[in-house]
Each structure stands twice: as C-alpha cells, then as structure tokens.
Amino acid sequence: METTLKRTCLYDKHVELGALISPFGGFEMPIQYTDIISEHNAVRTACGLFDVSHMGEVQITGRDAERFVQHVFTNDVSGAPYGKILYGMLLNPNGGVVDDLLVYVKSNTDYWLIVNASNIDKDLDWLTKLADGFEVEVKNRSEETAELAVQGTKAESLIERCLGISCADLAFYTFKETEHEGQALLISRTGYTGEDGFEIYGSPAFIRKAWDALLASKEVTPCGLGCRDTLRFEVGLPLYGNELSEEITPLEAGLGMFVKLDKGDFVGRDAIVAQKTEGLKRKVVGIELNGRAIPRHGYEVEADGKVVGSVTTGYQSVSTGKSVCMALIDKACAEIGTNVGVRIRKRLQEGVVTKKRFYDKHYKK
C-alpha cells in the first residue's frame, strides 16, 4: 500500500521558487533551489533559510515529567532551568538509538522534545509505552507547529533586522518564548550546520510570514535539505539512520558525552555500561581519501585486505574540496592515522582515519 507523503505549510512557496522536491522522512521536501554548493556556501559566508517544519515536536507534561524524561533520555535534565536545551538520545534496552533529539526545558513539569521527522510515529509509540506508571501526558504538537532554521554568520543580525525579533541575548543551546505581532513564538539558538544558527517555532501562518520577510533580504538564501546534509556532515554531526540507529549505540557513534551514566537508571543504561566495561568492537570514524573519488553510504571499508566496516555518509567536502566520509569500522582499525581503503566502483581508494570534523572556521583551502 502506498503511503501518502505529507507537506509542510511552506510547500507551495518551495514550488514557486522552483525547488527540486523529493521524499524525505515522510514529507515532500525541497532538496535544493539552485544547487547544493551555492546554498552550502551561502550558509558558511552569510545566511541560509531552511524549512524544517517536518521535524516532530512532542510535549511531555505532568507531575512526573522530569522523572519520566530522566527515565527515557540519556542526558541529565534534573534541575535544568527554563530556557535550557539538551541534546541526547532515546535508547532501546539493548543500547541502540531509537532517536536522537533535543529536549527544551520549559519547567520541571513541561518539556518539549524535538525529534526526527522519520521517527515521529515511532517515538510517540515508544514514549507512550514507557509512560505507563508515570503521571505524565505525551502530546504530539507536530501538526500545529511549524519551524524555520536560520543559519549562518549573519543569522543573528538578519533575524533582528528582517523580523524585528531580538535574539542576540540567547546563549548557545538556549531558547525563549515571546510574542510577535500578536503571535506566540519560540526562538532557540542551536543549529545543525557548524555555524551560528537559530530555530523559530510558531503557527504555520506566522512561519509563512517569517519566511517571506527573511527572503525579502538579498542576504538570505533559501536552502534545501541537500546542503543541510553536506553542512552537518563536514563538521562531524550525526544523521539518524546513518551514524546512529537502533543497531548503533551512542558509544559507537562517539557520543558518550551525551550519555550521563551517573544520573541514575534510564532505558538502555545497563547495555551501555556493559559495552563500556567490555570495550567497543566498532566505532564511527572519519576517513580522508587520497584521491577525488567520492565515498558513498554503504561502500565497504577495508584494511589489510579485509572488510572492516562501511561508509555511513560520504561526500567531496564543499568547504575543503577533499573526498571524505564517516564510517562504522572495527575498533582495531579506528585509531587516527590508520591506513584504510574504501571500495568505490570495484577499485580500492586509499585513505587514512581522521577526526570526524573535517572542517572548521580556520580551514584554509
């Protein structure tokens, strides 16, 4: 049976701009408007505007809300103040990742979970199941909430100038709620590109107006999910389904800093403790190839004539021009500087294990 794809409140605006539309996470989403390289560079040098209304918003409220979030989430929200945002994961009992997400702390009885579009239904089912025995309510706010991501070196000034919304007061990984032109909205400062960035949450009507107001500036470039992937990739940020999955643990993904084992019990903790005690058998690493061939998801990684893993994400980095990838490989080969190869179109392309962050602001091409 064919699944009907959903559309965000900005779908018609993407079509008007001539965007290449493709299925993503159960939605028809813009992949690019002009080309991925131009949009990628616009974020690195000025400001890019993304429709991320496909993301899911799940609200957890009730007397046991803090205790419940502590139980299902790997990071520690205990005593976190209003306006704090924490990154972490929902785990299954085996330590695999159900989803990676952001938790917005409104109070110890009110939390918003920002989840991946493709996992909304799965996450809701999982959270509802785990809520048994807790005095909490799990509500899906995704349909009534739209979201823009404004990313880049000029994001702060352009939001203030184009929308008249103050955001300079926000520290990294914080948010605030405010009202603008009679509309309630939430604005946060996180980002998924390696640049300064903000997220604006509001009603579909408000987000449509904000989209138009921002694009009225020649300094703001509409950006699709294509460059969102190249941007997050070259600064080493994971994508669910690639670097994280139900079969890949946070420790294997190199995200152990977001798993607070000392906060008490939570779903998947025992499996993570056991894995830490026994030692990892595999790990997500960066690989830089010597040539120009581009490694793609699923390509085999070899070392000493044996297959030791596979590519999770690979590109020719837009910002550095190098052919690089992230790959899940045997721990024995995961040390930085280890010689490995990636099998591309039957030929083994030589490379070396590196850090997963392939680009930083000080890089000179």
N, C-alpha and C positions, 0 to 999 in steps of 0.2 A: 504494500500500500504506500502511495506517495505521500510524503509529509509536506504540508503547505508551509512555505517559508514566510517568516514574519518580516515586517518592515518597520523601521523607526519612523518617528514623526518628521524626520528630515528627508525621507526617501525622495520625494518629488523635487527637492532642491538639489539633490545629487544628480538626478536625471537631467534637470535643467542645465547643470554645469557640465554635462557630457561625461560624467564619471563612468568608468568601467565597473559594472556591478557584478558581484559574484556571491555565491552562498558562503556564509561564514557563521558558525555557531547557531544555525537555525534561522538566520536572518539573511535578507538580501542587502549586502553592504558594499560601499564604494571601496574598490581596491586601489584605484588611482584616478586622478583627474587629468593630469598631463603625463607625467612619467615619475616613476619611483625615485629616481636620482634627484630630480629637481625638487620634489617635495621633501625628501630626506635632507637635502642641503638647506632648504628654507627653515627647517626646524633648528638645524645646527647654527645658522647665522642670523636668523630673525625670529619668525613666529609661524607656527603651523596650527591649524584648527582641525580637530578631529571630531566626528560624530561617534560617540561611544555609548549611545543610548541603548545599545544591545546588551550592555552589561547588566547583571542582575543586582537588585537591592532587596535584601532580606532583613526585616526588623525583628529583633528579639526584645520583648518587653515582659515585665512581671517581677514579682518579689525575688525570684531565684535567678534573674537574668545574669548577674555577674557569675554566680556559681555554675550556671549552665554554660556560658561562654568559656569559662575556665576549663570545663569538662570536655568541650568539643574542639577547642582551639589550642594550637601549640604554643603560642606566645602568651605572655602574662598580662592580663588586663586588670589584675587586682589593684584597687586604689587609683587606677588611671583617671586623670581629671577630665572634665568636659573639654572637648576640642582635640583630644589626643587621637592619633591614628596609629594602628599597629599592623604590621604585615605578619602573616603566618599561614598555617595550613589546617585543614580538616584532614585527619588521618583515619584510615580503617584499622581494625585491630592488628593487622599484620605490619603496620607502619607505613603502608603505601599511602599516597596522597589522593584523597577524594577530590580536593580542590585547593588551590592557593588563593588567598583573599586578603582584603583589607578590612579591619574592624574599626569603625568610627564610634568613639565613646561619647554618648550624649549624657548619660548618667549611669549609676550602677544598676538601674532598672530599665535602661533603654540603650540598645546597641544597634548599629546598622552594619550589616555585612555586605561588602561589595564583592560579588562573585563573578566568575567567568560565564559568559553568555551560554556556551555549550553545556554548562553544568547546572543551570538554574533548577531544572526539574529534579535532577539527581540530588543536588544539595538540599533542596526543600524536603524531599523524601527522607534523606539521611537525618537532617536536623529534627524533623517531626518525629521520627522513630526514636531518636535519642532523647527527646524532650519528655518522654514518659517518666513520671516520677518527679519532675521539676514543675514548679509553679511558674510557667512561662507561656507566652504566646508567640508562635512563629508566624510572621505575616510576610507574604510576598508583595513588595511595593514596586516591582519592576514595571508593571504596565502603566502606572501613574507617574513614574519618574523618568525624565529624560536627562541626558548628560552630555556635556561638551568637555573635551580636553584641549586646553590652550597651552602649547608647549614651545619653548624656545627662549633665547636670550632676551627677547623683547616682550615676553608674555606679560610680565607684571605691568609695565607701562601701558601696553595696548589695552589690557582689560580695564585699567583705570580711565584711560582716555576714551575708548570706544563705548564702554558700558556705564561709566560713572560709578563703578563698584570698587571700593577700596580693598586692596589685597596685600599691600606692602607690609602690613602688620602681621601677616601669617608667617610663622616659622615653618621649616620643612617638617612634613608629616603632622600637620595640624589642620583644623578646619574651624569655620564659624558659620552660624546661621544668621541671616539678615533678611531684610525686606527691600525690594527694589521696584519702584513704580507699582506699588500695591501687591507685588508678587513675593511669596516666600521663596527663598532660595538658600542653598548651602554651597559654600565655596571652600575648596581644600587645596593644599599645596603638596602634591606628591610627584606624580609623573612616571612615565614608563619609557623614557627616551634618553636618559642621561643628561638632559638639560633641565633648566628651571621649568616648572610647569604647574598648572592649576587645573582643577576639575570644577565645573559648575553644574550643580544638580538643581532641577526645577521642573515645573509643569511643562508638558510638550509645547503649550502656547508660548511660554516665556523663552524656552530654548530656541524656538524658531526665530523669535525676535532677536535674541542674542546672537544667533548665527549670522543673520543679515547685518546686524550692527558691526560685528567684528570684520566681516568680509567687505564692508564698505571701505575699510582701510586697505590701501595698496600694500601695506607691510604685512598683512595676514594672508597666508596661503592655505587654501583648503587641502587637506591631506587625507589619503586613504589608508587602509589597513596594510597595504604593501609596505609603505615606508615606516609604519608603526612597527612592523616586524624587523626591518633592517636596522632601525634605530635602537630598539631594545636589545637586539642580538649583539651588536658590536660593543655594547657596554656591559655584556655578560648577564643580562636579566633573563630569567627563565620564562618559557611559554608552556602552559599546561598542555599535555599531550605530546610534548617533545622532551623537555628536560625534567618534567615532573609527570607522574601518572600514578595509577593505582598500584603499579608494579615497581615504581621508583620512589625510594624513601628520601626525606629531606637530607639525611646524612650523605647519601649517594649523590645528591644534587649539589652538595656543598653549601647547604642552607641550614646547617646545625645551629647557627647563632639565633635562629628564629624559633628554636625548639627549647623551651625552658624546662629542663628536666627537674629543676629544684623547686618548681612551684606546687608540686603535689601531683596527684594522679590525673590523667586525662586519656582519652581514647587513643590507643596506639603507643602509649608511653612504654609499656613493657617490651614491645617489639623493638623500639628504638634503643632502649637500654641494653637489650640483648645484642643488638647489632653493634653497638658501641663497644661492648665488652669483648665480643668475638673478633671485632675488626672488620672493616669493609672488604668486600670481594670485588667491588667495581665502583667507579666514580665518574662523574661528568667532568670533563676537562676541556680546555681549549686546544686546538691544533692549528698551526700555521703551515701551509703548504709552500714548497719551494717554487712551484710554477704558477700558471694562471688558470689551470683547470679548476672548476667550481665544484666543491663537495656538496652533495645534497642529502636531505633527510633519508636515512635508511642505508646509505652506502656503507660498505664494510670497511672497518679499520683493521690493519694488520701490523704485526710486529714479529720480527724473527721468523717470517714465513707462516705465521698462524693468524687466524682471525681472532681479534681480541675485543671486538665490540663494533658499534655502528654509530654513524653520524646522527645527531638529533636535530641540529639546524646548521646550515652552511650557506655562505654567500661569498662573493667578492665584496669585501667591505667597501662601502661607498666612501667612507671618510679616509681610509688608508690605502685603498686600491689593492690590498692583499687578499689572497684566497685563504679563507679561514673557516673554521667550523667549531661547534661544540659537539662532543661525542661521549657516549657512555661506554667506557672501556674497563678492562681488567685493572684492578688496583696496582698490580705488579708493574704495569706499564704507564702509570698515571703521574709519575714524577716529572716536574718541569724539566725540559731538556732532553727527554727520552725521544729517540728516533722512532717514528711510526710512518705508516703509509695509508693512504685512502684509495680504495679500488674504484676508479672512475672510468666507465666505458671499457672495462676489462684491463685497463692499464693501472699499475700501481704508482700513484703520485706520492713522492716522498715528502715528509714533513717532520715537524717536531712539536712536542707537547708544550703548550704555553699557558699563561693565565687566561681565564675566560673573558676578561675585559680586554678587548682588542683595541679600544680607542679611548683616549682621554683628551681633555681640552688642550693639553700641552703638546699633543702629537703634531709633528711637522711632516708633511707628506713628502 
